Amino acid sequence: MDSGFGNDFITISDDDGNEFELEHIDTIEMGDELYMVFLPAYMDEGDEDYGVVILKVVEEDGEEQFHSVDDPDELAAVHEIYMTRLFDEEES
């Protein structure tokens, strides 16, 4: 993904085949692992009840794939790094 040319979007499917478009907002390295943080691409202007989507980047058969983060401690650690970055940017 090249963030030099605007926003990056991906489309993912859940287990039921429902598709969701997500906007990539951050990439986080934690240890040897790589995570990407996304927001839903389509939100109503006043919609404050949203959450970020954090997916782990896993290489399988030479291709990068996105996987959900099932470990709550791992997810909390990545989320904390993202929130720290977010608040640091707002203060700048």
KEMI-313655 format. One record per residue: residue in three letters; x, y, z of N, C-alpha, C in turn. Coordinates in steps of 0.02 Angstrom, whole numbers, plus 50000, padded with zeros to 5 digits. Layout:
+---------+-------+-------+-------+-------+-------+-------+-------+-------+-------+
| residuo |   npx |   npy |   npz |  capx |  capy |  capz |   cpx |   cpy |   cpz |
+---------+-------+-------+-------+-------+-------+-------+-------+-------+-------+
|     ala |     X |     Y |     Z |     X |     Y |     Z |     X |     Y |     Z |
...
+---------+-------+-------+-------+-------+-------+-------+-------+-------+-------+
END
This chain:
+---------+-------+-------+-------+-------+-------+-------+-------+-------+-------+
| residuo |   npx |   npy |   npz |  capx |  capy |  capz |   cpx |   cpy |   cpz |
+---------+-------+-------+-------+-------+-------+-------+-------+-------+-------+
|     met | 50042 | 49941 | 50000 | 50000 | 50000 | 50000 | 50044 | 50061 | 50000 |
|     asp | 50030 | 50108 | 49956 | 50069 | 50169 | 49952 | 50028 | 50227 | 49978 |
|     ser | 50047 | 50252 | 50037 | 50008 | 50307 | 50067 | 50027 | 50374 | 50038 |
|     gly | 50073 | 50377 | 49991 | 50093 | 50440 | 49961 | 50043 | 50468 | 49913 |
|     phe | 49994 | 50429 | 49893 | 49946 | 50451 | 49843 | 49875 | 50450 | 49869 |
|     gly | 49864 | 50467 | 49931 | 49797 | 50470 | 49958 | 49781 | 50409 | 50000 |
|     asn | 49718 | 50402 | 50015 | 49695 | 50348 | 50059 | 49697 | 50281 | 50024 |
|     asp | 49710 | 50229 | 50063 | 49710 | 50161 | 50038 | 49648 | 50125 | 50065 |
|     phe | 49615 | 50090 | 50021 | 49554 | 50054 | 50039 | 49563 | 49980 | 50021 |
|     ile | 49532 | 49937 | 50063 | 49530 | 49866 | 50047 | 49458 | 49843 | 50057 |
|     thr | 49441 | 49788 | 50026 | 49377 | 49756 | 50036 | 49390 | 49687 | 50065 |
|     ile | 49357 | 49673 | 50122 | 49365 | 49608 | 50153 | 49296 | 49575 | 50158 |
|     ser | 49297 | 49510 | 50166 | 49235 | 49471 | 50174 | 49237 | 49436 | 50241 |
|     asp | 49180 | 49434 | 50275 | 49176 | 49396 | 50337 | 49159 | 49324 | 50322 |
|     asp | 49151 | 49284 | 50374 | 49137 | 49212 | 50364 | 49071 | 49199 | 50330 |
|     asp | 49025 | 49248 | 50332 | 48959 | 49240 | 50300 | 48958 | 49266 | 50229 |
|     gly | 49015 | 49291 | 50204 | 49019 | 49317 | 50136 | 49000 | 49390 | 50130 |
|     asn | 48987 | 49424 | 50186 | 48971 | 49495 | 50183 | 49036 | 49534 | 50171 |
|     glu | 49033 | 49582 | 50124 | 49093 | 49621 | 50108 | 49091 | 49688 | 50143 |
|     phe | 49151 | 49710 | 50164 | 49159 | 49774 | 50199 | 49218 | 49811 | 50168 |
|     glu | 49209 | 49876 | 50156 | 49264 | 49916 | 50131 | 49294 | 49953 | 50190 |
|     leu | 49360 | 49949 | 50196 | 49396 | 49979 | 50251 | 49449 | 50028 | 50225 |
|     glu | 49460 | 50081 | 50264 | 49512 | 50129 | 50247 | 49572 | 50118 | 50293 |
|     his | 49630 | 50109 | 50263 | 49692 | 50098 | 50301 | 49714 | 50165 | 50332 |
|     ile | 49724 | 50165 | 50398 | 49743 | 50227 | 50432 | 49810 | 50223 | 50468 |
|     asp | 49836 | 50163 | 50480 | 49900 | 50157 | 50514 | 49927 | 50086 | 50506 |
|     thr | 49993 | 50081 | 50509 | 50027 | 50017 | 50510 | 50071 | 50015 | 50571 |
|     ile | 50068 | 49961 | 50608 | 50104 | 49956 | 50671 | 50147 | 49893 | 50671 |
|     glu | 50210 | 49902 | 50689 | 50255 | 49845 | 50699 | 50261 | 49834 | 50774 |
|     met | 50250 | 49773 | 50794 | 50257 | 49755 | 50865 | 50296 | 49690 | 50868 |
|     gly | 50357 | 49694 | 50891 | 50400 | 49635 | 50889 | 50414 | 49618 | 50816 |
|     asp | 50405 | 49555 | 50799 | 50415 | 49533 | 50730 | 50351 | 49533 | 50690 |
|     glu | 50297 | 49557 | 50719 | 50231 | 49555 | 50687 | 50213 | 49623 | 50658 |
|     leu | 50172 | 49621 | 50606 | 50148 | 49681 | 50572 | 50072 | 49682 | 50575 |
|     tyr | 50045 | 49740 | 50593 | 49972 | 49749 | 50599 | 49951 | 49810 | 50559 |
|     met | 49891 | 49808 | 50534 | 49863 | 49866 | 50499 | 49799 | 49886 | 50534 |
|     val | 49790 | 49951 | 50541 | 49731 | 49979 | 50574 | 49687 | 50011 | 50521 |
|     phe | 49622 | 49997 | 50524 | 49574 | 50021 | 50475 | 49514 | 50052 | 50509 |
|     leu | 49480 | 50095 | 50471 | 49414 | 50121 | 50489 | 49365 | 50099 | 50436 |
|     pro | 49301 | 50090 | 50454 | 49252 | 50077 | 50402 | 49253 | 50134 | 50351 |
|     ala | 49251 | 50118 | 50288 | 49257 | 50169 | 50235 | 49196 | 50215 | 50233 |
|     tyr | 49139 | 50189 | 50250 | 49078 | 50229 | 50245 | 49046 | 50235 | 50314 |
|     met | 49051 | 50296 | 50341 | 49020 | 50310 | 50406 | 48979 | 50374 | 50397 |
|     asp | 48925 | 50379 | 50435 | 48886 | 50440 | 50435 | 48926 | 50494 | 50471 |
|     glu | 48916 | 50558 | 50451 | 48954 | 50613 | 50479 | 48952 | 50616 | 50555 |
|     gly | 48894 | 50608 | 50585 | 48888 | 50613 | 50657 | 48900 | 50548 | 50693 |
|     asp | 48920 | 50496 | 50659 | 48927 | 50430 | 50688 | 48991 | 50426 | 50729 |
|     glu | 48984 | 50430 | 50795 | 49041 | 50424 | 50839 | 49047 | 50354 | 50868 |
|     asp | 48999 | 50312 | 50853 | 48998 | 50243 | 50880 | 49030 | 50195 | 50830 |
|     tyr | 49094 | 50205 | 50819 | 49131 | 50160 | 50774 | 49193 | 50137 | 50810 |
|     gly | 49222 | 50086 | 50784 | 49285 | 50061 | 50812 | 49334 | 50049 | 50756 |
|     val | 49396 | 50049 | 50774 | 49446 | 50032 | 50724 | 49448 | 49957 | 50716 |
|     val | 49471 | 49936 | 50658 | 49479 | 49865 | 50643 | 49554 | 49853 | 50638 |
|     ile | 49579 | 49806 | 50678 | 49650 | 49790 | 50678 | 49658 | 49719 | 50650 |
|     leu | 49698 | 49715 | 50598 | 49711 | 49650 | 50567 | 49786 | 49637 | 50566 |
|     lys | 49804 | 49574 | 50577 | 49874 | 49553 | 50574 | 49891 | 49534 | 50503 |
|     val | 49950 | 49556 | 50480 | 49974 | 49538 | 50414 | 50016 | 49475 | 50421 |
|     val | 49995 | 49423 | 50386 | 50028 | 49358 | 50389 | 50046 | 49337 | 50318 |
|     glu | 50108 | 49316 | 50309 | 50129 | 49292 | 50243 | 50115 | 49218 | 50237 |
|     glu | 50076 | 49200 | 50186 | 50059 | 49130 | 50172 | 50070 | 49117 | 50098 |
|     asp | 50109 | 49068 | 50082 | 50123 | 49050 | 50013 | 50150 | 49109 | 49973 |
|     gly | 50191 | 49150 | 50006 | 50222 | 49207 | 49972 | 50177 | 49268 | 49964 |
|     glu | 50117 | 49266 | 49992 | 50071 | 49322 | 49986 | 50052 | 49347 | 50055 |
|     glu | 50044 | 49414 | 50060 | 50021 | 49442 | 50123 | 49945 | 49435 | 50128 |
|     gln | 49923 | 49410 | 50185 | 49852 | 49402 | 50198 | 49836 | 49434 | 50265 |
|     phe | 49773 | 49455 | 50272 | 49750 | 49485 | 50334 | 49715 | 49433 | 50376 |
|     his | 49732 | 49432 | 50441 | 49700 | 49386 | 50488 | 49674 | 49426 | 50548 |
|     ser | 49619 | 49404 | 50575 | 49594 | 49435 | 50636 | 49642 | 49420 | 50693 |
|     val | 49642 | 49463 | 50743 | 49684 | 49454 | 50802 | 49639 | 49424 | 50856 |
|     asp | 49649 | 49361 | 50872 | 49605 | 49326 | 50918 | 49626 | 49332 | 50991 |
|     asp | 49689 | 49346 | 51003 | 49715 | 49352 | 51071 | 49698 | 49422 | 51098 |
|     pro | 49655 | 49426 | 51150 | 49635 | 49492 | 51176 | 49693 | 49534 | 51202 |
|     asp | 49745 | 49502 | 51230 | 49802 | 49539 | 51255 | 49843 | 49569 | 51197 |
|     glu | 49851 | 49531 | 51144 | 49886 | 49554 | 51085 | 49848 | 49612 | 51053 |
|     leu | 49783 | 49604 | 51047 | 49741 | 49656 | 51018 | 49744 | 49720 | 51060 |
|     ala | 49741 | 49713 | 51126 | 49745 | 49772 | 51170 | 49812 | 49807 | 51164 |
|     ala | 49866 | 49770 | 51157 | 49932 | 49800 | 51150 | 49938 | 49840 | 51085 |
|     val | 49913 | 49813 | 51031 | 49915 | 49849 | 50966 | 49871 | 49910 | 50970 |
|     his | 49812 | 49903 | 50999 | 49766 | 49960 | 51005 | 49797 | 50015 | 51047 |
|     glu | 49832 | 49998 | 51100 | 49864 | 50048 | 51142 | 49918 | 50086 | 51103 |
|     ile | 49957 | 50052 | 51063 | 50007 | 50085 | 51021 | 49973 | 50133 | 50973 |
|     tyr | 49920 | 50111 | 50942 | 49883 | 50154 | 50895 | 49856 | 50216 | 50930 |
|     met | 49825 | 50207 | 50988 | 49796 | 50265 | 51024 | 49850 | 50314 | 51047 |
|     thr | 49908 | 50288 | 51068 | 49963 | 50332 | 51087 | 49985 | 50374 | 51027 |
|     arg | 49993 | 50342 | 50969 | 50012 | 50379 | 50909 | 49959 | 50431 | 50891 |
|     leu | 49896 | 50412 | 50896 | 49842 | 50457 | 50878 | 49843 | 50519 | 50921 |
|     phe | 49850 | 50510 | 50987 | 49850 | 50568 | 51032 | 49914 | 50609 | 51025 |
|     asp | 49970 | 50576 | 51010 | 50032 | 50613 | 50998 | 50025 | 50658 | 50937 |
|     glu | 49993 | 50633 | 50883 | 49982 | 50673 | 50822 | 49935 | 50731 | 50835 |
|     glu | 49884 | 50721 | 50876 | 49837 | 50775 | 50891 | 49869 | 50831 | 50931 |
|     glu | 49918 | 50815 | 50972 | 49953 | 50865 | 51012 | 50004 | 50904 | 50972 |
|     ser | 50025 | 50877 | 50915 | 50076 | 50911 | 50875 | 50046 | 50969 | 50836 |
+---------+-------+-------+-------+-------+-------+-------+-------+-------+-------+
END
